[in-house]
Amino acid sequence: MATAWRFLVKFAGLIVWTLHGFDRVIFKGHLALAAPGELESFVDCVLRVRRTDFMKTLAPQYADRLVGHAQGWARKAGRPYEYRTGQFRKDEWAQNLIRDQGISEGLVGILCTQETWPSFTLVPGPKRPRFVNRSRQQRVLYYYFLDPQFGLIHVRLQTGLPFTVPVYVNGHEWLAQQMVRKKLGFVQQHNAFIPRDDPTQAQRLADRFARLDWPRVLDRWARQVNPLLRELVPGDPVPWVVDQAEYATDLLFTSRAALAGLYRSLLDYAVRTFTPKDILGVLGRKWDRRFDGEAHTRYEDDRWFGTRIKHRMKTNGLKMYDKFGRILRVETVINSPKEFGVDRTRPHHDGTTSVGSSPMTKSAASLVDYQEQALACSRRYLDALVVVNDPAPADQELRQLTEPKVIEGRSYTIVDPVLPSVRYDGLCSL
C-alpha cells in the first residue's frame, strides 16, 4: 500500500479533495523529412526533380495547397478563416467565437499567421546544391476544434517543409468531457474543478489520460489538416513525441480563509529556504558538483495570475500558486524528459533480463512515465513544505489577546511577561 503524503496527512482537516492530472500537453509530429539528408533522398529518389526546381516551384505549391485546404474547410463548415499579423491572444479568439456563436462541437475557426519556423534552404555544394536547416518566414495555420472527447484543442501546421504538426491538448478539458459522460457532478472554473460527486472516480478517470491510444488520435487530427500526408507518406504513421507536458496536483481547501494564511506561509518558506540543491532533488536529480545547468527560484506577483512561485532546473520546472482562492496547485512542467530516470527491462545476449534506470524518452508512449515522474515531483515538493504550520490558530489567539476589551469603562495595558518591551494597549474586560 502506498504511503500517504505527509503534507496531506498534516493538513487533512483543511483539505476537502485532491486531484492529480495532466494540464496542457503539446505533442509534435515530425515527418521523415525533417533532416537535410532525408529531404534530399525524397526529392532525388521519390519526386525525381531537381533540387532547385523543388524549392522554386513545388515547395511554394505545397504551401498554397495547405492554405487552400484550410480556406475550403472553413468555408464548407461555415466557420471563420482569418489572416492575422502582430501579437494577439489566439486562444482568446477561439473562446470568444465559442461563446458568442454558441458552438458546441466541430471546427471553431482557422487562423493564418506569418511566423519564423525551422525549415530548409539550398546552398552551393561540391557537385550540386544541398539542403541545410534554416529558419524561414512562412504561413502557419492554427486549427481550433471543439472535440467531443477532448474539449477545446488546436492543431498548428507549418505550410513549409518539414510540415511539423504540434497538437495542443488539455488534460483537464478531456477530464471534463469524461465526467459529463459519467454524469459526475462538478463545477469547472477555467481548468480547475470543484467536485460535487465522487472524487475517487474522477481521479480514476484522470489517470486514464496517459494511457490513451495517442498515435491513433493524433494521426487522425494530422491527416485532417494536412492532405499532403496521403501523397508524401501514404500509409506511413506520423512519428509523435511529447514536446511539453504539464502535470498538476490540485488541493481543494475548505474555504478561502483556510488556504489564505497557509499559502502565504508556504510561499515565504519556499522563497527563503529552497536552495538549488533542493530544487534538483524535487525535480528528480541528485546533487552533483559537475551539474552544468541552471537552477533557480522566481517569485512572481502578477496582476492576472496572482502570486506564485516558480522553480526551474534547466528546462524543467515546478510552480505553486492558488486558483480562485480555494485551490492550491503544484504543477510540474517537463520539457526535457532525459533529466528523469525510469526503470527499464534490459535483455541480454544470454537470454536473461535485468532492470536498470534509463533516461525517460519523448515518445508519446512515454506519457505514463511523465505522469509517474511528475506526480513524484509534486509529492517531494509538498512533503518538503510539511514543516510549515497553519498560522490560523496562532492568529486567532493573537486576536483574542490583543483585541480591545471593556470592563466598567476602564482601559488598561498588558505587559508581556516574557518580552517586557512588548505592550498591548486597549480597553479590556474580564
C-alpha positions, 0 to 999 in steps of 0.5 A, spaced: 500 500 500 502 506 498 504 511 503 500 517 504 503 524 503 505 527 509 503 534 507 496 531 506 496 527 512 498 534 516 493 538 513 487 533 512 482 537 516 483 543 511 483 539 505 476 537 502 479 533 495 485 532 491 486 531 484 492 529 480 492 530 472 495 532 466 494 540 464 496 542 457 500 537 453 503 539 446 505 533 442 509 534 435 509 530 429 515 530 425 515 527 418 521 523 415 523 529 412 525 533 417 533 532 416 537 535 410 539 528 408 532 525 408 529 531 404 534 530 399 533 522 398 525 524 397 526 529 392 532 525 388 529 518 389 521 519 390 519 526 386 525 525 381 526 533 380 531 537 381 533 540 387 532 547 385 526 546 381 523 543 388 524 549 392 522 554 386 516 551 384 513 545 388 515 547 395 511 554 394 505 549 391 505 545 397 504 551 401 498 554 397 495 547 397 495 547 405 492 554 405 487 552 400 485 546 404 484 550 410 480 556 406 475 550 403 474 547 410 472 553 413 468 555 408 464 548 407 463 548 415 461 555 415 466 557 420 471 563 420 478 563 416 482 569 418 489 572 416 492 575 422 499 579 423 502 582 430 501 579 437 494 577 439 491 572 444 489 566 439 486 562 444 482 568 446 479 568 439 477 561 439 473 562 446 470 568 444 467 565 437 465 559 442 461 563 446 458 568 442 456 563 436 454 558 441 458 552 438 458 546 441 462 541 437 466 541 430 471 546 427 471 553 431 475 557 426 482 557 422 487 562 423 493 564 418 499 567 421 506 569 418 511 566 423 519 564 423 519 556 423 525 551 422 525 549 415 530 548 409 534 552 404 539 550 398 546 552 398 552 551 393 555 544 394 561 540 391 557 537 385 550 540 386 546 544 391 544 541 398 539 542 403 541 545 410 536 547 416 534 554 416 529 558 419 524 561 414 518 566 414 512 562 412 504 561 413 502 557 419 495 555 420 492 554 427 486 549 427 481 550 433 476 544 434 471 543 439 472 535 440 467 531 443 472 527 447 477 532 448 474 539 449 477 545 446 484 543 442 488 546 436 492 543 431 498 548 428 501 546 421 507 549 418 505 550 410 513 549 409 517 543 409 518 539 414 510 540 415 511 539 423 504 538 426 504 540 434 497 538 437 495 542 443 491 538 448 488 539 455 488 534 460 483 537 464 478 539 458 478 531 456 477 530 464 471 534 463 468 531 457 469 524 461 465 526 467 459 529 463 459 522 460 459 519 467 454 524 469 459 526 475 457 532 478 462 538 478 463 545 477 469 547 472 472 554 473 477 555 467 481 548 468 480 547 475 474 543 478 470 543 484 467 536 485 460 535 487 460 527 486 465 522 487 472 524 487 475 517 487 472 516 480 474 522 477 481 521 479 480 514 476 478 517 470 484 522 470 489 517 470 486 514 464 489 520 460 496 517 459 494 511 457 490 513 451 491 510 444 495 517 442 498 515 435 491 513 433 488 520 435 493 524 433 494 521 426 487 522 425 487 530 427 494 530 422 491 527 416 485 532 417 489 538 416 494 536 412 492 532 405 499 532 403 500 526 408 496 521 403 501 523 397 508 524 401 507 518 406 501 514 404 500 509 409 506 511 413 504 513 421 506 520 423 512 519 428 509 523 435 513 525 441 511 529 447 514 536 446 511 539 453 507 536 458 504 539 464 502 535 470 498 538 476 496 536 483 490 540 485 488 541 493 481 543 494 481 547 501 475 548 505 474 555 504 478 561 502 480 563 509 483 556 510 488 556 504 489 564 505 494 564 511 497 557 509 499 559 502 502 565 504 506 561 509 508 556 504 510 561 499 515 565 504 518 558 506 519 556 499 522 563 497 527 563 503 529 556 504 529 552 497 536 552 495 538 549 488 540 543 491 533 542 493 530 544 487 534 538 483 532 533 488 524 535 487 525 535 480 528 528 480 536 529 480 541 528 485 546 533 487 552 533 483 558 538 483 559 537 475 551 539 474 552 544 468 545 547 468 541 552 471 537 552 477 533 557 480 527 560 484 522 566 481 517 569 485 512 572 481 506 577 483 502 578 477 496 582 476 492 576 472 495 570 475 496 572 482 502 570 486 506 564 485 512 561 485 516 558 480 522 553 480 526 551 474 532 546 473 534 547 466 528 546 462 524 543 467 520 546 472 515 546 478 510 552 480 505 553 486 500 558 486 492 558 488 486 558 483 480 562 485 482 562 492 480 555 494 485 551 490 492 550 491 496 547 485 503 544 484 504 543 477 510 540 474 512 542 467 517 537 463 520 539 457 526 535 457 524 528 459 532 525 459 533 529 466 528 523 469 530 516 470 525 510 469 526 503 470 527 499 464 527 491 462 534 490 459 535 483 455 541 480 454 545 476 449 544 470 454 537 470 454 536 473 461 533 480 463 535 485 468 532 492 470 536 498 470 534 506 470 534 509 463 533 516 461 525 517 460 524 518 452 519 523 448 515 518 445 508 519 446 508 512 449 512 515 454 506 519 457 505 514 463 512 515 465 511 523 465 505 522 469 509 517 474 515 522 474 511 528 475 506 526 480 513 524 484 515 531 483 509 534 486 509 529 492 517 531 494 515 538 493 509 538 498 512 533 503 518 538 503 513 544 505 510 539 511 514 543 516 510 549 515 504 550 520 497 553 519 498 560 522 490 560 523 490 558 530 496 562 532 492 568 529 486 567 532 489 567 539 493 573 537 486 576 536 483 574 542 489 577 546 490 583 543 483 585 541 480 591 545 476 589 551 471 593 556 470 592 563 466 598 567 469 603 562 476 602 564 482 601 559 488 598 561 495 595 558 498 588 558 505 587 559 508 581 556 511 577 561 516 574 557 518 580 552 517 586 557 518 591 551 512 588 548 505 592 550 498 591 548 494 597 549 486 597 549 480 597 553 479 590 556 474 586 560 474 580 564 
